[in-house]
Amino acid sequence: MTNPLSINQVLDRLAALEGQPVEIDGILWADDQGGYALMHYPKSERQPRFVNGESDYPPDIWIAFGAGSLQPNLAALRRWEGKRVRIHGLLRSVQNVPEFGDLRGGGFGPWGSWPAEIVPYILQRVSADERRQAVPQ
């Protein structure tokens, strides 16, 4: 089993992780606009908001599937919604997005609502064995 980061750990280290390959565990969440985001696990430890200067965002990470030849399996994503997943990919954050008028640093996903995005190259369901190993004895 690897040692993936949590959403809270990523948000606490956004500037240092910018442009880096990361491995993140979280809960897959479907947006009303048809996209996906990754929420913190466990839910009891989720931060209320992520603040960057004058802007605040939900404490989640947008999943940015590119337009290239590697596309998501939408049927699997629908089955995995609300489940714990692990994503390997490259991270981008609002801390390195230039300001644009009233939008300040902007954001990612629909309406620039997320503080970071991950461009995944692997997205997998966390197995039952991995979930059991993570439980303290």
C-alpha positions in Angstrom: 0.0 0.0 0.0 1.3 3.5 -0.8 1.1 6.5 1.4 -1.4 8.9 -0.4 -2.1 12.4 0.7 -5.4 13.6 2.1 -7.3 16.6 0.7 -6.4 18.6 3.8 -2.7 17.8 3.4 -2.8 18.9 -0.2 -4.6 22.1 0.6 -2.1 22.9 3.4 0.8 22.5 0.9 -0.7 23.8 -2.4 2.3 26.0 -3.3 4.8 23.3 -2.7 2.8 20.7 -4.7 2.1 22.9 -7.7 2.9 21.1 -10.9 4.0 17.9 -9.0 2.7 14.4 -9.5 0.7 13.5 -6.4 -1.3 10.6 -5.1 -4.5 11.6 -3.2 -7.2 9.7 -1.4 -10.7 11.0 -1.1 -14.4 10.6 -1.8 -15.5 10.9 -5.4 -18.2 13.6 -5.8 -20.2 14.4 -9.0 -20.9 18.1 -9.7 -24.2 19.2 -11.2 -22.4 20.4 -14.3 -21.3 16.9 -15.1 -17.7 17.0 -13.7 -16.1 15.4 -10.7 -14.3 16.6 -7.6 -12.5 14.8 -4.8 -13.7 15.5 -1.2 -11.8 14.8 2.0 -12.0 11.5 3.8 -13.0 11.1 6.6 -15.9 13.5 6.4 -15.6 14.4 10.1 -12.2 16.0 9.4 -13.3 18.1 6.4 -12.5 21.8 6.6 -15.4 24.2 6.2 -13.8 26.4 3.5 -10.4 26.9 1.9 -9.3 30.6 1.9 -6.8 32.1 -0.4 -6.4 35.8 0.0 -9.8 37.4 -0.4 -11.3 34.3 -2.1 -12.7 31.2 -0.5 -13.5 27.9 -2.0 -15.0 24.5 -1.0 -12.2 22.4 0.5 -12.2 20.0 -2.4 -10.1 19.3 -5.5 -11.5 19.4 -9.0 -10.7 16.4 -11.3 -9.7 17.8 -14.7 -10.0 15.1 -17.3 -8.2 16.3 -20.4 -9.4 16.2 -24.0 -6.7 13.8 -25.1 -6.9 10.1 -25.9 -7.1 9.0 -22.2 -10.8 9.5 -21.2 -12.6 8.5 -18.0 -14.9 5.5 -17.8 -18.1 7.4 -17.0 -20.0 4.2 -16.1 -17.3 3.3 -13.4 -17.3 6.9 -12.1 -21.1 6.8 -11.6 -20.7 3.6 -9.7 -17.9 5.0 -7.6 -19.7 8.3 -6.7 -19.6 8.7 -2.9 -17.0 6.0 -2.6 -13.3 6.3 -1.6 -10.9 6.6 -4.5 -7.2 7.2 -5.1 -6.0 9.5 -7.8 -2.5 9.8 -9.2 -2.0 13.0 -11.3 -0.5 16.4 -11.7 -1.7 19.2 -9.4 -2.5 22.9 -10.2 -3.6 25.5 -7.7 -5.1 28.9 -7.5 -1.9 30.2 -5.8 -0.3 30.1 -9.3 -3.2 31.4 -11.4 -2.8 35.1 -12.4 -5.3 37.6 -11.2 -8.0 38.6 -13.6 -10.1 41.6 -12.5 -12.7 40.9 -9.9 -12.0 37.2 -10.2 -8.7 37.7 -8.5 -6.9 34.4 -8.9 -9.9 32.5 -10.3 -10.2 28.9 -9.7 -10.9 25.6 -11.4 -13.9 23.7 -12.6 -17.3 25.3 -13.4 -17.3 29.0 -12.4 -13.7 28.7 -11.1 -15.1 27.4 -7.8 -12.3 25.0 -6.7 -8.9 26.0 -5.3 -7.0 23.2 -7.1 -7.4 20.7 -9.9 -5.7 17.4 -10.5 -5.2 16.1 -14.0 -5.4 12.3 -13.4 -3.3 9.6 -15.1 -4.7 6.9 -12.7 -8.0 6.9 -10.9 -8.9 3.7 -8.9 -11.3 2.6 -6.2 -9.6 2.0 -2.9 -9.9 -1.7 -2.2 -11.5 -3.3 0.8 -8.1 -4.6 1.9 -6.6 -1.1 1.8 -9.5 0.3 3.8 -9.0 -2.5 6.4 -5.2 -1.8 6.6 -5.9 1.9 7.2 -8.0 1.2 10.3 -6.0 1.5 13.6 -6.0 -1.6 15.6 
